[in-house]
Amino acid sequence: MNKLVRFVKEESGATAIEYGLIAAATGLALVAIMPTIKTQLGDIFTSISGGLETGG
């Protein structure tokens, strides 16, 4: 019975699960945002490249 009480009160496993959920949510957010960032960065670098070719 004493082991069961210690197991229920143990929170380190819950903390690891919480960190895992945070990492998963961050990963999903990055996957959702990356296509937009890719397009915007492509446009920026194309603009810079065009400016460099024309001399300003």
Buried (B, 14 or more C-beta within 10 A) or exposed (E): EEEEEEEEEEEEEEEEEEEEEEEEEEEEEEEEEEEEEEEEEEEEEEEEEEEEEEEE
